[in-house]
């Protein structure tokens, strides 16, 4: 009997294994109906019938296993069932079909054929539903027929041989996958770019592909560590797709029912989708916002301006903010009068823009930029030109022959050379020469800097009667849009005490509202802080203006006029993190999920600063007071007054030695505070302290050394006692496990030796539990000397202070210019 039982058990196990292996595959002898599912081999995706429109209609779709509500492909969008009566089968002719179980009518078909060869359908771990013949040849695949979602490996573009398009179409509503009003398509007439259409009208465009990214989406460069972007241009195909890099989280690009493109990334920790990017992201992304020859600037109160050499076509409508009519040329071109040789015209360089719509443009990938300019000048119909590829210093040629539509300023934008009359060029040249002289004076020294900026502001105050961030050349001052003092005064009600929202060593921060309704935060430098304060003011202007990341506070503008020095930021309605975690009455507002999102957000911001931005830098003053929270509690790193550009050579041991140490005690790493050794590991140490503060809700201060307390609990196996009691009782088992991981990572970040601290990229992998954190060693248990403001430590001075087990000669002074 025992032998018979074992034989039966083995047979059952074999049958179970065979059934499990077949769960991802449909054959001509196996169908799918009712609540049955196909599951991909790695259990990443599922296929089956799902209800929509208040469960009144049923569709066949594919969704993520971990997120069943996230449907990424739908078969019968136009012909739903009224009940769960559909049957999925592989027909005898080798087509994948969806049948009405009641009438046996074909509701949807792949329209493929394997002739007399048996076929089968399989759901892959990529989310692709593939129909193949017995030899493995692909007869049909869902990736060739996307609906509203791009997954890694799905193309959007055009087959130039057959005319077939790969495009997205939105759902009718969030609960109705029927085709909606919006389509996401590749425009191949000109320099290829992606556009969103609605009822025959363009609503959004990405800008042309520039060899690295779409010109209107600078955020793509911040995703390069997660995704690989592939753009294909051949005689037979123009297409775009993306792929996940190794160990990157699941991701998708969605065209939602409102016509908004969204890049969504799966947060394993929160088990939810995180929105990394959306487009249109502001009013300047709305197609044709400023009309022909207009240029949109989202940080300008008037939003729309005209390209140099042009003026509003209808000044009355323009004054009323109706800018759709665009701009008209102020001075006629001389090309026709000059015999067609173009000697009377030239080009004005409009810097840092998303190039205008390229539909109908001439494109030559082999031409140089110089040759492109000569061709445009010799053709009287040519209105502008630009490089097609920004790689390797730039190459290729795009020429426009009509109106320039949908141009906007964008971070990391390209240069557009616009044809203007010679008289306009002479005026621009004179203005530019003055600007070059001013910039030269700025570089000569601090005193000359003040004199030069005074000259600039006086000249601008005479010239600017409206809120404009551009000077007459269209360039930014020191890389940052300048904002007239009158506008800032009006926005803050003349710096009213009622508008005050914060105060620090720098001065006072005011809340303001610009004429277009945008809320801003205005940081006003204290007039008592001149030399040091101005140095840090310029440092912040020059550094943060070059940065673009969702976890860094955005600098909108600056002002240096008379004795005023002002910085204008996006407004963070929830103010700084320390207002929450160190406030007994508000700590309960920070759930563990929110704290985890803040931790990950700060970590991502530091990775961008250290590795991903064009200008890698060390923040040097990361702390709870310098982490701001927007209305959605998204964390954004702020205050770059003492940040330092740093040349990384790929090794985390790269460092520099400085005799002047600036930062906040308690957040300084020991090698920096004692020896002046500065590297990215200084920020890692500060992040470790901040991480432990967020977890515990306690400051790392003189009377209670948080690092020492954490190490004691870790040694005794009581590390979860560090977790803030305000959230500890509400945490699930999974969240407690996350908290334990965070504590371990925090201890790794505050290791005494910088060699033993993980780089921030590894920190993110550890926090996401994609990489196991190592075992921390005993950290340096110094007594932190906390200060509400940053301090300057001058090594080599007369007073001797012993700290962190190291005796060095140093003095400390409060740094008020912050």
C-alpha positions in Angstrom: 0.0 0.0 0.0 2.8 2.4 0.8 4.4 1.8 -2.6 1.0 2.4 -4.3 0.5 5.7 -2.3 4.0 7.0 -3.2 3.4 6.2 -6.9 0.1 8.0 -6.8 1.6 11.0 -5.0 4.4 11.2 -7.6 1.9 11.1 -10.4 -0.1 14.0 -8.8 3.1 16.0 -8.3 4.1 15.5 -11.9 0.6 16.6 -13.1 0.7 19.6 -10.8 4.1 20.6 -12.2 2.9 20.2 -15.7 -0.2 22.3 -15.1 1.9 25.0 -13.4 4.3 25.1 -16.4 1.4 25.4 -18.7 -0.3 28.3 -16.8 1.5 30.8 -19.1 0.5 29.1 -22.3 -2.6 28.6 -24.4 -2.7 25.9 -27.1 -5.4 24.8 -29.6 -6.5 22.2 -27.1 -6.7 24.5 -24.0 -8.8 27.6 -23.6 -9.2 30.3 -21.0 -12.7 31.3 -19.7 -14.5 32.9 -16.7 -12.1 33.8 -13.9 -9.2 31.7 -15.3 -5.9 33.4 -15.7 -2.7 33.1 -17.7 0.3 33.9 -15.5 3.8 34.7 -16.9 6.6 32.3 -15.9 8.0 34.7 -13.3 4.5 35.6 -12.1 5.0 39.3 -13.1 2.0 39.6 -15.4 -1.5 38.0 -15.7 -4.0 37.8 -18.5 -7.7 37.3 -18.1 -11.1 38.9 -18.2 -11.7 41.9 -16.0 -14.7 44.1 -15.2 -15.0 47.9 -15.8 -17.6 50.6 -15.9 -19.1 49.6 -12.6 -18.7 46.0 -13.5 -21.2 46.3 -16.3 -18.6 45.5 -19.1 -15.9 42.9 -19.4 -12.7 43.1 -21.2 -9.7 40.8 -21.9 -6.5 42.4 -20.6 -3.0 42.1 -19.2 -2.1 43.5 -15.8 0.7 43.5 -13.2 0.4 40.7 -10.7 1.4 42.9 -7.8 -1.0 45.6 -9.0 -4.2 44.1 -10.5 -5.8 47.4 -11.1 -2.9 48.4 -13.4 -4.1 47.1 -16.8 -1.4 47.6 -19.4 -3.1 46.1 -22.5 -6.7 45.5 -23.6 -7.9 43.3 -26.5 -11.6 44.1 -27.1 -11.7 47.8 -26.4 -14.5 48.4 -28.9 -16.6 45.3 -28.1 -16.9 44.6 -24.4 -19.0 41.7 -22.9 -21.9 42.4 -20.7 -20.9 39.5 -18.5 -17.9 37.3 -17.7 -18.8 35.0 -20.7 -15.7 35.5 -22.9 -13.5 32.6 -24.0 -9.9 33.0 -25.2 -8.7 30.3 -27.6 -6.2 29.5 -30.3 -8.2 28.8 -33.5 -7.4 25.9 -35.8 -6.1 28.4 -38.4 -3.5 29.7 -35.9 -5.2 32.9 -34.7 -5.7 34.1 -31.2 -9.4 34.8 -30.8 -11.8 36.0 -28.1 -15.2 34.4 -28.4 -18.6 35.2 -26.9 -19.3 32.1 -24.8 -23.1 32.5 -25.2 -23.2 33.0 -29.1 -19.7 31.6 -30.0 -19.3 34.8 -32.1 -15.7 36.1 -32.5 -15.5 39.4 -30.6 -11.8 40.0 -31.2 -9.1 38.3 -33.2 -5.3 38.6 -33.8 -6.0 38.2 -37.5 -2.9 36.0 -37.8 -2.5 32.6 -39.4 -0.2 29.7 -39.0 -1.6 27.9 -42.0 -1.7 24.2 -41.2 0.9 24.5 -38.4 -0.3 24.3 -34.8 0.1 27.5 -32.9 0.3 28.5 -29.2 0.0 31.7 -27.2 2.2 32.5 -24.3 2.3 35.4 -21.8 6.0 36.5 -21.2 7.5 38.1 -18.2 7.9 41.3 -20.3 4.1 41.6 -20.4 4.1 40.6 -24.1 1.4 38.1 -25.3 3.1 36.2 -28.1 1.5 33.9 -30.6 4.0 31.5 -32.2 4.0 28.5 -34.5 5.5 25.1 -33.6 9.0 26.3 -34.8 8.9 29.4 -32.5 8.2 31.9 -35.3 6.2 34.9 -34.0 2.9 35.1 -35.8 1.5 38.0 -33.7 2.4 39.8 -30.5 0.6 42.4 -28.2 3.7 44.6 -28.1 3.0 45.5 -31.8 -0.5 46.7 -30.8 -0.2 48.7 -27.6 -3.2 50.4 -26.0 -2.5 53.2 -23.5 0.7 51.9 -21.9 4.4 51.7 -22.9 6.2 48.8 -21.2 9.9 48.2 -21.6 10.4 46.9 -25.1 7.2 48.4 -26.6 7.8 50.7 -29.6 6.0 53.9 -30.5 6.7 55.0 -34.0 6.2 54.1 -37.6 7.1 51.3 -40.0 8.1 53.3 -43.1 7.8 50.3 -45.4 4.2 49.3 -44.6 2.9 52.6 -43.1 2.0 50.8 -39.9 2.0 52.9 -36.7 2.8 51.9 -33.1 0.9 54.5 -31.0 -1.0 54.8 -27.7 -4.6 55.8 -27.3 -6.1 56.8 -23.9 -8.9 55.1 -22.1 -12.3 56.9 -22.2 -12.2 57.2 -18.5 -10.3 55.8 -15.5 -12.9 52.9 -15.4 -13.5 52.5 -19.1 -10.8 51.1 -21.3 -12.7 52.0 -24.5 -10.6 54.2 -26.8 -10.6 57.8 -25.5 -9.9 61.2 -27.1 -6.1 61.2 -26.9 -3.4 59.6 -29.1 0.4 59.5 -28.6 2.1 59.2 -32.0 5.4 59.7 -33.6 5.6 62.5 -36.2 8.2 61.5 -38.7 7.8 64.5 -41.1 10.9 66.4 -40.1 13.0 65.6 -37.1 11.1 62.8 -35.3 9.2 63.8 -32.2 6.3 62.4 -30.2 3.0 64.3 -30.0 -0.3 63.9 -28.1 -3.4 64.6 -30.3 -7.0 65.1 -29.3 -9.8 65.2 -31.9 -7.4 66.4 -34.6 -5.7 69.0 -32.4 -2.2 68.8 -31.0 -2.1 69.2 -27.3 1.5 68.4 -26.3 4.8 67.5 -28.0 8.1 66.2 -26.6 10.4 68.1 -28.8 12.6 66.3 -31.4 15.0 63.6 -30.4 18.5 65.2 -30.0 20.6 62.0 -29.9 20.3 61.7 -26.1 16.7 62.5 -25.2 13.6 64.3 -26.4 14.5 68.0 -26.2 11.4 69.0 -24.2 12.0 66.4 -21.5 15.2 67.3 -19.7 14.2 65.0 -16.8 15.1 62.0 -19.0 18.8 62.5 -18.1 17.9 61.9 -14.4 16.5 58.5 -15.3 19.5 57.2 -17.1 20.6 55.0 -14.2 17.2 53.3 -14.3 16.3 53.2 -18.0 18.0 52.8 -21.3 16.4 54.9 -24.1 16.5 53.5 -27.6 15.7 55.7 -30.6 15.8 54.0 -34.0 16.0 55.8 -37.3 16.5 53.6 -40.4 15.2 53.4 -43.9 12.4 51.1 -42.7 11.6 52.3 -39.2 11.5 55.3 -36.9 10.7 54.3 -33.3 11.4 54.9 -29.7 11.4 52.5 -26.7 12.9 52.2 -23.3 14.3 49.3 -21.4 14.9 48.8 -17.7 18.5 48.6 -16.6 19.6 45.7 -14.3 17.9 45.7 -10.9 15.7 48.7 -11.8 12.1 48.6 -10.5 9.1 47.9 -12.7 8.1 50.9 -14.8 5.6 52.0 -17.4 4.7 55.1 -19.4 1.0 55.9 -19.4 -1.2 58.1 -21.6 -4.0 58.7 -19.2 -7.6 59.6 -19.9 -6.8 63.4 -19.6 -4.1 63.3 -22.2 -1.3 63.5 -19.8 1.8 61.4 -20.3 3.1 59.8 -17.0 6.2 57.8 -16.2 5.3 55.5 -13.4 7.8 53.5 -11.3 6.8 50.7 -8.9 7.9 51.5 -5.3 8.5 48.1 -3.7 8.7 49.5 -0.3 5.3 51.3 -0.5 3.8 48.8 -2.9 2.5 51.6 -5.0 3.2 53.4 -8.2 5.3 56.6 -8.0 4.9 59.3 -10.6 8.4 60.2 -11.8 7.4 62.6 -14.6 4.3 64.0 -16.2 3.9 65.9 -19.5 2.5 68.5 -20.0 4.0 69.5 -16.7 3.1 73.2 -16.9 1.3 75.7 -19.1 4.3 76.2 -21.3 4.0 72.5 -22.4 0.5 73.1 -23.8 1.0 73.2 -27.5 1.2 76.6 -29.1 0.7 78.5 -25.8 2.5 81.6 -27.2 1.6 81.3 -30.9 3.9 81.7 -33.9 7.4 83.1 -33.1 6.4 83.3 -29.4 8.6 81.8 -26.7 7.2 80.5 -23.4 8.9 81.0 -20.0 7.1 79.4 -17.1 8.9 81.5 -14.5 7.9 84.7 -16.2 4.8 86.4 -14.8 3.6 87.2 -18.3 4.6 83.6 -19.4 4.8 84.5 -23.1 7.3 86.7 -24.9 8.4 87.3 -28.5 11.6 86.1 -30.0 14.1 89.0 -30.5 13.2 90.9 -33.7 9.4 90.1 -33.3 6.5 91.8 -31.6 3.0 90.8 -30.6 0.8 90.5 -33.7 -2.1 91.9 -31.7 -0.8 94.1 -28.8 -4.4 94.5 -27.4 -5.0 90.8 -27.2 -1.5 90.2 -25.9 -2.1 92.7 -23.1 -5.2 90.7 -22.1 -3.0 87.5 -22.0 -4.5 86.1 -25.2 -1.3 85.1 -26.8 -2.4 82.5 -29.3 -2.1 85.0 -32.1 1.7 84.9 -31.6 4.2 87.4 -32.8 5.1 89.1 -36.1 8.5 90.2 -37.5 9.3 93.8 -36.5 11.9 94.5 -39.2 11.5 93.0 -42.7 14.2 90.7 -43.9 16.5 91.9 -46.6 17.0 88.6 -48.4 14.7 89.5 -51.3 16.1 93.0 -51.7 19.7 91.7 -51.5 19.4 89.7 -54.6 18.7 86.5 -52.8 22.3 86.2 -51.3 21.2 86.8 -47.8 23.8 89.4 -47.1 21.3 91.7 -45.3 20.2 89.1 -42.8 21.8 87.1 -40.0 20.9 84.9 -37.1 20.0 85.6 -33.5 20.9 82.7 -31.1 17.9 81.9 -28.8 19.6 79.9 -26.0 18.3 76.9 -24.0 15.0 76.1 -25.6 12.8 73.2 -26.6 13.1 73.5 -30.4 10.0 74.6 -32.3 7.7 72.0 -33.9 9.7 70.3 -36.7 6.8 69.1 -38.9 7.8 69.8 -42.5 11.4 70.8 -41.6 14.4 69.8 -43.7 16.8 67.4 -41.8 20.3 66.4 -42.7 22.0 64.3 -40.2 25.4 64.5 -42.0 25.7 68.3 -42.1 27.7 70.4 -39.7 26.1 73.3 -37.8 28.2 75.8 -39.8 27.1 74.2 -43.1 23.5 74.3 -41.8 23.8 78.1 -41.2 25.2 78.7 -44.6 22.4 76.7 -46.3 19.7 78.6 -44.3 21.2 82.0 -45.1 21.3 81.1 -48.9 17.6 80.2 -48.9 15.2 83.1 -48.5 12.5 80.8 -47.2 14.5 79.6 -44.3 13.5 81.2 -41.0 15.7 79.3 -38.5 18.1 76.4 -38.0 19.5 74.3 -35.2 21.7 71.2 -34.6 19.9 67.8 -34.8 22.2 65.9 -32.5 23.8 67.4 -29.3 26.3 64.5 -28.8 30.0 65.2 -29.3 29.7 68.9 -29.5 26.7 68.8 -31.9 26.1 67.8 -35.4 23.3 67.5 -38.0 21.0 70.2 -39.4 17.4 71.1 -38.9 16.0 74.0 -41.0 12.6 75.7 -40.5 10.8 77.3 -43.5 7.7 78.9 -41.9 6.4 79.9 -38.5 8.2 78.8 -35.4 5.6 77.2 -33.2 5.6 75.9 -29.6 9.0 77.2 -28.5 9.8 77.3 -24.8 12.7 77.8 -22.4 13.7 74.5 -20.8 16.6 73.3 -18.6 19.4 71.9 -20.7 17.7 73.2 -23.9 19.3 73.7 -27.3 20.3 76.8 -29.2 17.9 77.9 -32.0 19.3 80.3 -34.6 16.5 82.6 -35.8 16.8 84.7 -39.0 16.6 88.4 -38.3 17.4 91.6 -40.2 20.8 93.1 -40.0 19.6 96.1 -37.9 18.3 93.8 -35.3 21.7 92.0 -35.2 23.5 95.3 -34.7 21.4 96.1 -31.7 21.9 92.6 -30.2 25.6 92.8 -30.8 25.9 96.1 -28.9 23.8 94.7 -26.0 25.9 91.5 -25.9 29.2 93.5 -25.8 27.9 95.3 -22.8 27.0 92.1 -21.1 30.4 90.5 -21.8 32.0 93.5 -20.2 29.8 93.2 -17.1 30.6 89.5 -16.8 34.3 90.2 -17.1 34.1 92.7 -14.3 32.2 90.2 -12.1 35.0 87.7 -12.4 37.7 90.1 -11.4 36.7 90.2 -7.7 34.1 90.7 -5.1 34.3 94.5 -5.1 34.1 94.7 -8.9 31.3 92.1 -8.7 29.2 94.4 -6.6 29.9 97.4 -8.9 29.0 95.4 -12.0 25.8 94.0 -10.6 24.9 97.5 -9.5 25.3 98.7 -13.1 23.2 95.7 -14.4 20.4 96.2 -11.9 20.3 100.0 -12.5 20.1 99.4 -16.3 17.5 96.7 -15.8 15.3 98.8 -13.5 15.2 101.5 -16.1 14.4 99.0 -18.9 12.0 96.5 -17.2 8.5 97.9 -16.8 7.0 94.4 -16.8 8.0 91.2 -15.0 10.7 89.7 -17.3 13.4 87.2 -16.5 15.4 87.8 -19.7 17.7 90.5 -20.5 17.7 92.0 -24.0 19.9 89.3 -25.5 17.5 86.6 -24.3 20.3 85.2 -21.9 20.0 84.6 -18.2 22.1 86.5 -15.7 24.7 84.1 -14.2 22.6 81.2 -15.3 19.6 82.3 -13.2 16.5 84.2 -14.3 16.5 87.7 -12.8 13.4 89.1 -11.2 12.7 92.8 -10.8 12.6 94.0 -7.3 9.2 95.7 -7.8 7.6 92.4 -8.6 9.0 90.7 -5.5 7.9 93.6 -3.3 4.4 93.3 -4.7 4.4 89.6 -4.4 5.3 89.7 -0.7 3.2 92.8 0.2 6.4 94.8 0.6 8.0 92.1 2.7 5.2 92.3 5.2 5.7 90.5 8.6 2.4 88.7 7.9 4.1 87.0 4.9 7.1 85.8 7.0 7.4 82.0 7.0 10.9 81.4 8.3 14.1 82.9 9.5 17.7 81.7 9.7 21.3 82.9 9.5 20.7 83.9 5.9 17.9 86.3 6.8 14.1 86.1 6.5 12.0 83.9 4.1 8.7 85.3 2.9 5.7 83.8 1.1 4.7 85.6 -2.0 2.3 85.3 -4.9 3.3 86.3 -8.4 0.9 88.2 -10.8 0.0 84.9 -12.5 -1.1 83.4 -9.2 2.0 81.2 -8.6 3.0 80.9 -5.0 6.7 81.4 -4.2 9.1 81.6 -1.3 11.4 84.6 -1.3 14.7 84.3 0.7 16.0 87.8 1.6 19.6 88.2 2.6 20.2 90.1 5.8 21.8 93.5 5.0 24.2 93.0 7.9 25.8 90.0 6.1 27.7 91.5 3.2 30.9 89.7 2.2 30.2 86.1 3.4 26.5 86.4 2.7 27.0 87.6 -0.9 29.5 84.8 -1.6 27.0 82.2 -0.5 24.2 84.0 -2.4 26.2 83.8 -5.6 27.2 80.2 -4.9 23.6 79.2 -4.6 22.5 81.1 -7.7 25.3 79.6 -9.8 24.8 76.0 -8.6 21.1 75.4 -8.1 20.2 77.1 -11.3 21.9 74.2 -13.1 20.0 71.5 -11.3 16.8 69.8 -12.3 15.4 67.0 -10.1 12.1 66.3 -8.4 13.8 66.0 -5.1 15.6 69.4 -5.2 14.0 72.7 -4.6 13.7 74.6 -7.8 15.2 78.1 -7.9 12.8 80.3 -10.0 14.7 83.6 -10.0 17.1 86.0 -8.2 17.4 89.7 -7.7 20.4 91.9 -6.9 19.3 95.5 -6.8 20.7 98.3 -4.7 21.3 96.6 -1.3 18.8 93.8 -1.8 19.8 90.3 -2.5 16.9 87.9 -3.0 16.3 84.3 -4.1 12.9 83.2 -5.4 12.0 79.5 -5.0 9.0 77.3 -5.6 6.8 77.4 -2.6 6.8 74.4 -0.3 3.5 74.5 1.6 4.5 72.1 4.3 7.8 74.0 5.0 10.8 72.1 6.4 11.0 68.5 7.7 12.2 69.6 11.2 8.8 71.3 11.7 7.3 67.8 11.7 9.7 65.3 13.1 10.8 67.4 16.1 7.3 68.7 16.9 5.3 66.6 19.4 2.0 67.7 18.0 2.9 67.1 14.3 5.0 64.0 14.4 1.8 61.9 14.2 1.2 63.4 10.8 4.2 61.6 9.4 3.1 57.9 9.0 5.8 55.4 8.4 5.0 55.3 4.7 5.4 59.1 4.5 8.7 58.9 6.4 9.9 56.2 4.0 8.9 58.3 1.0 10.9 61.2 2.4 13.9 59.1 3.1 13.9 57.7 -0.4 13.3 61.1 -1.9 16.3 62.7 -0.1 18.5 59.7 -1.1 17.5 60.1 -4.8 18.3 63.8 -4.6 21.7 63.1 -3.3 22.4 60.5 -6.0 21.5 63.1 -8.5 23.9 65.6 -6.9 26.7 63.1 -6.6 26.4 61.1 -9.8 23.7 62.1 -12.3 23.8 65.9 -12.7 26.1 67.6 -15.2 27.7 69.4 -12.3 28.3 66.9 -9.6 28.5 68.5 -6.1 28.6 68.0 -2.4 25.8 69.7 -0.5 27.8 70.0 2.8 24.8 71.0 4.9 22.2 68.3 4.7 19.9 68.4 7.7 16.2 68.3 8.6 15.9 72.0 8.3 17.2 71.9 4.7 14.7 69.3 3.6 11.5 71.0 2.5 8.1 69.3 1.9 5.6 70.2 -0.9 1.8 69.9 -0.7 2.1 66.2 -1.4 4.8 65.7 1.2 7.5 65.1 -1.5 10.9 65.8 0.0 13.1 68.4 -1.7 16.7 69.3 -0.7 17.3 73.0 -0.3 19.9 75.6 0.7 22.9 75.2 -1.6 24.7 78.3 -0.2 27.8 76.2 0.9 27.5 73.4 -1.7 30.8 72.6 -3.5 31.3 71.4 -7.1 33.3 68.2 -7.0 35.0 66.2 -9.8 34.2 62.6 -9.3 36.4 60.1 -11.2 34.1 57.2 -10.4 35.7 56.3 -7.1 34.2 57.2 -3.9 37.6 57.8 -2.3 38.1 61.0 -4.3 38.4 63.8 -1.9 39.9 67.3 -1.4 41.3 68.9 1.7 40.2 72.3 2.8 41.3 74.6 5.6 37.9 76.3 5.8 35.2 74.0 7.0 31.6 75.0 6.7 28.5 73.1 7.9 26.4 72.2 10.9 28.0 70.4 13.7 26.4 67.1 14.5 25.9 66.4 10.8 29.6 66.8 9.9 31.6 63.7 9.3 34.6 63.3 11.6 37.2 63.4 8.8 35.7 66.6 7.5 35.3 68.3 10.9 38.7 67.4 12.2 41.0 67.2 9.1 39.1 69.1 6.4 38.9 66.0 4.2 35.9 66.6 1.9 34.3 63.9 -0.3 30.8 62.7 -1.2 31.0 60.6 2.0 30.4 63.9 4.0 26.9 64.0 2.5 26.5 60.2 3.2 27.4 60.8 6.9 24.9 63.7 7.1 22.2 61.5 5.4 22.9 58.8 8.0 22.3 61.2 10.9 19.1 62.6 9.2 17.9 59.0 8.6 18.1 58.2 12.2 16.4 61.4 13.2 13.5 60.7 10.8 13.1 57.2 12.2 13.3 58.2 15.9 11.8 61.7 15.9 14.8 62.8 18.0 17.5 65.3 17.4 21.2 64.3 17.5 22.2 66.9 20.1 24.6 67.5 22.9 22.4 66.1 25.7 21.4 63.0 23.8 23.8 61.5 21.3 21.5 59.8 18.8 24.2 57.8 17.1 25.5 56.4 20.4 21.9 55.6 21.5 21.2 53.8 18.2 24.4 51.7 18.5 23.6 50.7 22.0 20.1 49.5 20.9 21.6 47.7 17.9 24.2 45.8 20.0 21.4 44.7 22.4 19.1 43.6 19.7 16.5 46.2 20.6 17.0 48.4 17.5 13.3 48.8 16.8 12.9 50.6 20.1 14.5 53.5 18.2 11.3 53.8 16.1 9.3 56.9 17.0 6.4 55.8 19.3 4.1 58.1 17.3 4.1 55.6 14.5 5.5 52.4 16.0 2.1 51.1 17.1 0.6 51.7 13.6 3.3 49.9 11.7 2.6 46.5 9.9 5.1 43.7 10.2 6.5 44.6 6.8 6.9 48.3 7.8 8.8 47.2 11.0 11.1 45.2 8.8 11.7 48.3 6.6 12.4 50.3 9.7 15.0 47.8 10.9 16.7 47.9 7.5 16.7 51.8 7.6 18.4 51.7 11.1 21.0 49.3 9.8 21.7 51.5 6.7 21.8 54.6 9.0 24.6 53.0 11.1 26.5 52.1 7.9 26.3 55.7 6.7 27.8 57.1 10.0 30.8 54.7 10.1 33.9 56.5 11.2 35.9 55.7 8.1 34.6 57.1 4.9 35.8 53.9 3.1 33.2 51.9 5.1 30.2 54.1 4.2 28.2 53.1 1.1 27.8 55.5 -1.8 24.3 57.0 -2.1 23.4 54.8 -5.1 24.0 51.7 -2.9 22.0 53.3 -0.1 18.9 53.4 -2.4 19.4 49.8 -3.3 19.7 48.8 0.4 16.6 50.9 1.4 14.6 49.2 -1.4 16.0 45.9 -0.3 17.4 45.2 -3.7 20.8 44.8 -2.0 21.5 43.4 1.5 23.2 45.9 3.8 26.4 44.9 5.5 27.0 44.7 9.2 27.9 48.1 10.7 30.9 48.5 12.9 31.0 50.7 16.0 30.6 54.3 14.8 32.6 57.2 16.1 30.8 58.1 19.3 31.6 61.8 19.5 29.5 64.3 21.4 27.9 66.5 18.7 28.1 70.2 19.2 24.8 71.2 17.6 24.1 74.7 16.3 20.9 76.0 14.8 23.1 77.7 12.2 26.0 76.5 10.1 29.5 77.2 11.5 32.9 78.0 10.0 35.8 76.0 11.4 39.2 77.3 10.6 41.9 74.7 10.9 45.3 75.7 12.2 44.0 78.4 14.6 45.2 79.0 18.1 42.4 77.5 20.2 42.5 73.7 20.7 39.3 71.6 21.0 39.2 67.9 21.5 36.3 66.1 19.8 35.5 62.6 18.4 38.7 61.2 19.9 40.8 63.6 17.9 42.7 66.6 19.2 43.1 69.3 16.6 43.8 73.0 16.5 40.7 74.7 15.4 38.3 77.6 16.1 34.6 77.9 15.5 32.5 80.9 14.7 28.8 81.2 14.0 28.2 81.8 10.3 25.5 84.4 10.1 25.4 84.8 6.3 22.9 82.0 5.6 
